[in-house]
Amino acid sequence: MQKTSRLPFIDAMKGIGCIAIVLHHLAIYGPMSEVVGQVAPNIIEALILYARLAVQMFFVLAGFMVASQIAPEGHPVAKAPAPLIWKRYKRLITPFLFAVASATLITALVRPWFVHDSLSDAPSISQLIAHALLMHDLLDIQALSAGVWFVAIDFQLFAATILLTALMHRTTEKWRVAFPLLIVLLAALSLLFINRWSAYENYAPYFFGAYGLGMLSYWSTRPARATVGLITICLLGAVALALDFRNAITVALATAVLVSIASQKHWLERWPKPGVLTWLGQRSYSIFLIHYGICIGFNAIWHKLFPTGVLINLLGILAAVITSIAAGALLYHYVESQQGVIGRNAKTSLLITAVIAALAIESVTW
């Protein structure tokens, strides 16, 4: 039986976003896109430049959901931070580990006969540990899969917000009421200053503008704050763009406004009816994680068998998208949606075997 979406509007947005990210990476990681780009350079260029902006939408939606969890009425809810952070880490890291293991194994298998810049270097034990701790970017360690930076930033944003909420809850009632104002100030700091400096893009404050807009969009759904909330979102975004126009902030602002209006109109729960987009949205995280290895595998095979031919390489891109969706659905069904995946069981044994096999193949190759 198909699972009914609680918020089909948000699931549909996630579904569109994850497909945009898959296409973005297929456009970047040739050579299939390089062949197709010979006759459709503008399309490939657009996917490279603009499809990646979908991650901003995910940050806004994450902020929207976290606000509903830790401060639904704008006042911090009394919740122990450590269990929430640990729960979030486990939810993120479990499918993440399987996806990274898959990517490293596929990369190891194709490396001897596929030479391309999209391949990451052979992994080391310390590199794998850094990924497992979501600290690879903080330690300036090369990523083993595309998009893993997003997972690390998402966790940073969640953990920082939970700790800030717990701290505010320990203050007096007067300060608790001002919690949304604090989020506005932090979002403004990010949008107007920190986000303008790429040197900070490995850290949560760089993206807190989008995350904060998502939190404000949730609070703007409360009747007493609807008008003020929406005006605040628009004002923050307008000032940020006037100061320094950025496509990423444009997408974040548009997403926050859209979700705010959709929630006020009660569209989130009612539209669209559960279907392909909501199905994709529910599995978007797993699809996002697993697609890099699939893309590398298809590019390697297609380059070996079909080094030329626009139509056949276009079909290869389509096949990579469909396979990424199928692999993501399997990852969601057997890993992301399950409890107790990591432990003394067959799934963990498979994970360890994949990592050991990748390391062994790389050691022989090099």
C-alpha positions as CSV (number, residue, x, y, z in Angstrom):
1,M,0.0,0.0,0.0
2,Q,1.3,3.5,-0.9
3,K,2.1,5.7,2.1
4,T,-0.2,8.7,2.2
5,S,1.8,12.0,2.4
6,R,1.0,14.2,5.4
7,L,2.2,17.3,3.5
8,P,1.9,16.5,-0.2
9,F,2.8,20.0,-1.3
10,I,6.2,19.8,0.5
11,D,6.8,16.3,-0.7
12,A,6.1,17.4,-4.3
13,M,8.7,20.2,-3.9
14,K,11.2,17.7,-2.6
15,G,10.5,15.4,-5.5
16,I,11.2,18.1,-8.1
17,G,14.2,19.2,-6.2
18,C,15.9,15.8,-6.0
19,I,15.4,15.2,-9.7
20,A,17.0,18.7,-10.4
21,I,20.0,17.7,-8.3
22,V,20.4,14.4,-10.2
23,L,20.3,16.2,-13.5
24,H,22.7,18.8,-12.2
25,H,25.3,16.2,-11.4
26,L,24.7,14.3,-14.6
27,A,25.4,17.6,-16.4
28,I,28.6,18.2,-14.5
29,Y,29.9,14.7,-14.5
30,G,30.4,13.7,-18.1
31,P,31.2,12.4,-20.6
32,M,27.6,11.7,-21.5
33,S,26.7,15.3,-20.9
34,E,29.7,16.4,-22.9
35,V,28.4,14.6,-26.0
36,V,24.8,15.9,-25.5
37,G,26.2,19.3,-24.9
38,Q,27.6,19.4,-28.5
39,V,24.0,19.9,-29.8
40,A,22.3,21.3,-26.7
41,P,24.9,23.4,-24.9
42,N,22.4,25.8,-23.4
43,I,20.4,23.1,-21.7
44,I,23.5,21.5,-20.2
45,E,24.8,24.9,-19.1
46,A,21.4,25.7,-17.5
47,L,21.5,22.4,-15.5
48,I,25.0,23.1,-14.3
49,L,24.2,26.7,-13.2
50,Y,20.7,26.6,-12.0
51,A,19.6,23.0,-11.1
52,R,22.0,23.0,-8.2
53,L,20.0,25.9,-6.6
54,A,17.4,23.3,-5.5
55,V,19.5,22.7,-2.4
56,Q,18.4,26.1,-1.2
57,M,14.8,24.9,-1.3
58,F,15.8,21.9,0.8
59,F,17.3,24.2,3.4
60,V,14.1,26.3,3.6
61,L,11.9,23.2,3.9
62,A,14.2,21.9,6.6
63,G,13.9,25.1,8.6
64,F,10.1,25.0,8.1
65,M,9.9,21.5,9.6
66,V,12.3,22.1,12.5
67,A,10.3,25.2,13.6
68,S,7.2,23.0,13.7
69,Q,9.1,20.6,16.0
70,I,10.9,22.8,18.4
71,A,8.8,26.0,18.6
72,P,5.4,25.6,16.8
73,E,4.0,28.7,18.4
74,G,7.3,30.7,18.3
75,H,8.1,29.8,21.9
76,P,10.9,27.2,22.5
77,V,9.4,23.8,23.6
78,A,11.0,22.0,26.5
79,K,12.9,19.2,24.8
80,A,16.3,17.6,25.8
81,P,18.7,18.6,23.0
82,A,21.0,15.6,23.0
83,P,18.4,12.9,22.1
84,L,17.0,15.1,19.3
85,I,20.5,15.7,17.8
86,W,21.4,12.0,18.2
87,K,18.1,11.0,16.5
88,R,18.8,13.4,13.6
89,Y,22.4,12.2,13.2
90,K,21.2,8.5,13.0
91,R,18.5,9.4,10.5
92,L,21.0,11.2,8.3
93,I,24.0,9.0,8.7
94,T,22.5,5.5,8.2
95,P,21.5,5.8,4.5
96,F,24.5,8.2,4.0
97,L,26.9,5.4,4.9
98,F,25.4,3.0,2.5
99,A,25.4,5.6,-0.3
100,V,29.0,6.5,0.3
101,A,30.0,2.9,0.4
102,S,28.2,2.3,-2.9
103,A,29.9,5.3,-4.5
104,T,33.4,4.3,-3.4
105,L,32.9,0.7,-4.6
106,I,31.5,1.8,-8.0
107,T,34.4,4.3,-8.4
108,A,36.9,1.6,-7.5
109,L,35.4,-0.8,-10.1
110,V,35.5,1.7,-13.0
111,R,38.7,3.5,-12.2
112,P,41.0,1.0,-14.1
113,W,39.2,1.7,-17.4
114,F,37.5,5.1,-17.0
115,V,39.6,8.2,-16.6
116,H,37.7,11.3,-15.8
117,D,37.8,14.3,-13.4
118,S,34.5,13.3,-11.8
119,L,36.2,10.4,-10.0
120,S,37.2,11.0,-6.4
121,D,40.6,9.8,-5.3
122,A,41.0,6.4,-3.7
123,P,39.6,6.6,-0.2
124,S,41.6,6.3,3.0
125,I,40.5,5.0,6.4
126,S,40.7,8.5,7.9
127,Q,38.7,9.9,5.0
128,L,35.9,7.3,5.6
129,I,35.9,8.1,9.3
130,A,35.6,11.9,8.6
131,H,32.6,11.2,6.4
132,A,31.0,9.0,9.0
133,L,31.3,11.9,11.5
134,L,30.1,14.4,8.9
135,M,33.3,16.4,9.3
136,H,35.0,16.0,5.9
137,D,34.5,19.6,4.9
138,L,35.4,21.0,8.2
139,L,38.7,19.0,8.0
140,D,39.2,20.0,4.4
141,I,39.1,16.4,3.3
142,Q,38.0,15.5,-0.3
143,A,34.4,14.3,-0.6
144,L,33.8,10.7,-1.7
145,S,30.4,11.5,-3.2
146,A,28.5,14.4,-4.6
147,G,26.3,16.4,-2.3
148,V,27.7,15.0,1.0
149,W,28.5,18.6,2.0
150,F,24.7,19.2,2.1
151,V,24.2,16.4,4.7
152,A,27.0,17.8,6.9
153,I,25.5,21.4,6.7
154,D,22.0,20.1,7.4
155,F,23.2,18.4,10.5
156,Q,25.1,21.5,11.6
157,L,22.1,23.7,11.1
158,F,19.8,21.3,13.0
159,A,22.2,20.8,15.9
160,A,22.9,24.5,16.3
161,T,19.2,25.4,16.2
162,I,18.3,22.7,18.7
163,L,21.0,23.9,21.1
164,L,19.9,27.5,20.7
165,T,16.3,26.5,21.4
166,A,17.3,24.7,24.5
167,L,19.3,27.7,25.7
168,M,16.4,30.1,25.1
169,H,14.1,27.8,26.9
170,R,16.2,28.1,30.0
171,T,15.7,31.9,30.0
172,T,12.8,33.9,31.4
173,E,9.4,34.0,29.7
174,K,10.2,37.5,28.3
175,W,13.1,36.2,26.4
176,R,11.4,33.0,25.2
177,V,8.7,35.2,23.5
178,A,11.5,36.9,21.6
179,F,12.8,33.7,20.1
180,P,11.4,34.4,16.6
181,L,13.1,37.8,16.7
182,L,16.4,36.1,17.5
183,I,15.9,33.9,14.5
184,V,15.2,37.0,12.4
185,L,18.4,38.6,13.6
186,L,20.5,35.5,12.9
187,A,19.0,35.1,9.5
188,A,19.7,38.7,8.7
189,L,23.3,38.3,9.8
190,S,23.7,35.3,7.5
191,L,21.9,36.9,4.5
192,L,23.4,40.3,4.7
193,F,27.0,39.5,5.7
194,I,28.1,35.8,6.1
195,N,26.5,34.4,3.0
196,R,28.4,36.9,0.9
197,W,31.8,35.3,1.7
198,S,32.4,31.9,0.1
199,A,35.1,31.3,2.7
200,Y,32.4,30.4,5.2
201,E,30.4,27.9,3.0
202,N,31.6,24.9,5.0
203,Y,29.8,26.2,8.1
204,A,26.2,26.4,9.1
205,P,26.0,30.3,9.5
206,Y,26.6,30.6,5.8
207,F,23.3,28.8,5.1
208,F,21.3,29.9,8.1
209,G,19.6,32.6,6.0
210,A,17.7,30.0,4.0
211,Y,17.1,27.9,7.1
212,G,15.9,30.9,9.1
213,L,13.5,31.9,6.2
214,G,12.0,28.5,6.4
215,M,11.5,28.8,10.2
216,L,9.8,32.2,9.6
217,S,7.6,30.7,6.9
218,Y,6.3,28.2,9.4
219,W,5.5,30.9,12.0
220,S,3.9,33.0,9.4
221,T,1.2,30.3,9.1
222,R,-0.1,31.1,12.6
223,P,-3.1,33.5,12.2
224,A,-1.7,36.1,14.6
225,R,1.6,36.3,12.7
226,A,0.5,35.7,9.0
227,T,0.9,39.3,7.7
228,V,3.9,40.3,9.8
229,G,5.7,37.0,9.1
230,L,5.3,37.2,5.3
231,I,6.4,40.9,5.3
232,T,9.4,40.0,7.4
233,I,10.4,37.2,5.0
234,C,10.0,39.5,2.0
235,L,11.9,42.4,3.6
236,L,14.8,40.2,4.6
237,G,15.1,38.7,1.2
238,A,14.7,42.0,-0.6
239,V,17.4,43.8,1.4
240,A,19.7,40.8,1.0
241,L,19.3,40.8,-2.8
242,A,19.5,44.6,-3.1
243,L,22.8,44.5,-1.2
244,D,24.2,41.6,-3.2
245,F,22.1,39.8,-5.7
246,R,22.5,36.0,-5.4
247,N,20.5,33.4,-7.3
248,A,20.7,31.1,-4.3
249,I,19.0,33.6,-2.1
250,T,16.4,34.3,-4.7
251,V,15.4,30.7,-4.7
252,A,15.4,30.6,-0.9
253,L,13.2,33.6,-0.7
254,A,10.8,32.3,-3.4
255,T,10.5,29.0,-1.6
256,A,9.8,30.6,1.8
257,V,7.1,32.9,0.3
258,L,5.6,30.0,-1.6
259,V,5.4,27.7,1.4
260,S,4.1,30.5,3.6
261,I,1.3,31.3,1.2
262,A,0.6,27.6,0.5
263,S,0.3,26.9,4.2
264,Q,-2.0,29.9,4.9
265,K,-4.2,28.7,2.0
266,H,-4.1,25.2,3.4
267,W,-2.6,23.8,0.2
268,L,0.2,21.9,2.0
269,E,-2.2,19.2,3.3
270,R,-4.5,19.2,0.3
271,W,-2.5,19.5,-2.9
272,P,-1.4,17.7,-5.0
273,K,-3.0,14.3,-4.5
274,P,-0.5,11.6,-3.6
275,G,1.2,10.5,-6.8
276,V,4.6,10.4,-8.6
277,L,5.9,13.7,-7.1
278,T,4.9,12.9,-3.6
279,W,6.3,9.4,-3.9
280,L,9.6,10.9,-5.1
281,G,9.6,13.5,-2.3
282,Q,9.2,10.9,0.4
283,R,12.3,9.1,-1.1
284,S,14.2,12.3,-2.1
285,Y,16.9,12.0,0.5
286,S,17.8,8.4,-0.5
287,I,17.7,9.4,-4.2
288,F,19.9,12.4,-3.4
289,L,22.4,10.2,-1.6
290,I,22.7,7.3,-4.0
291,H,22.7,8.9,-7.4
292,Y,26.4,9.9,-7.6
293,G,27.6,6.3,-7.8
294,I,24.9,5.5,-10.3
295,C,25.9,8.5,-12.5
296,I,29.6,7.5,-12.3
297,G,28.7,3.9,-13.3
298,F,26.5,4.9,-16.3
299,N,29.1,7.5,-17.5
300,A,31.8,4.9,-17.4
301,I,29.8,2.2,-19.2
302,W,28.4,4.6,-21.8
303,H,31.9,6.1,-22.5
304,K,33.2,2.6,-23.1
305,L,30.4,1.4,-25.3
306,F,29.0,4.6,-26.8
307,P,31.7,7.3,-26.9
308,T,29.8,9.2,-29.5
309,G,26.2,9.7,-30.6
310,V,24.0,12.3,-29.1
311,L,20.8,10.3,-29.0
312,I,22.3,7.2,-27.4
313,N,24.1,9.4,-24.8
314,L,20.8,11.2,-24.1
315,L,19.2,7.9,-23.5
316,G,22.1,7.1,-21.2
317,I,21.4,10.2,-19.1
318,L,17.7,9.2,-18.9
319,A,18.6,5.6,-17.9
320,A,20.9,7.0,-15.2
321,V,18.1,9.2,-13.8
322,I,15.6,6.2,-13.8
323,T,18.2,3.9,-12.2
324,S,19.0,6.6,-9.5
325,I,15.3,6.7,-8.6
326,A,15.1,3.0,-8.4
327,A,18.2,2.7,-6.3
328,G,17.0,5.5,-4.1
329,A,13.7,3.7,-3.6
330,L,15.5,0.5,-2.6
331,L,17.7,2.5,-0.2
332,Y,14.6,4.2,1.3
333,H,12.7,0.9,1.7
334,Y,15.5,-1.2,3.2
335,V,17.6,1.4,5.0
336,E,16.2,4.9,5.5
337,S,12.7,3.9,6.6
338,Q,13.9,1.1,8.8
339,Q,14.9,1.1,12.5
340,G,18.1,-0.6,13.8
341,V,19.8,-0.9,10.5
342,I,23.3,-0.5,11.9
343,G,24.2,-3.4,14.2
344,R,25.0,-7.1,14.1
345,N,23.0,-7.9,11.0
346,A,23.1,-8.7,7.3
347,K,22.8,-5.1,6.2
348,T,25.7,-3.9,8.3
349,S,27.7,-6.8,7.0
350,L,26.9,-5.8,3.5
351,L,28.0,-2.2,4.2
352,I,31.3,-3.3,5.7
353,T,31.9,-5.8,2.8
354,A,31.4,-3.0,0.3
355,V,33.9,-0.7,2.0
356,I,36.5,-3.4,2.4
357,A,36.0,-4.5,-1.3
358,A,36.4,-0.9,-2.4
359,L,39.6,-0.4,-0.4
360,A,41.0,-3.8,-1.6
361,I,40.3,-3.0,-5.3
362,E,41.8,0.5,-4.9
363,S,45.0,-0.9,-3.3
364,V,45.4,-3.3,-6.2
365,T,44.7,-0.7,-8.8
366,W,47.2,1.8,-7.4
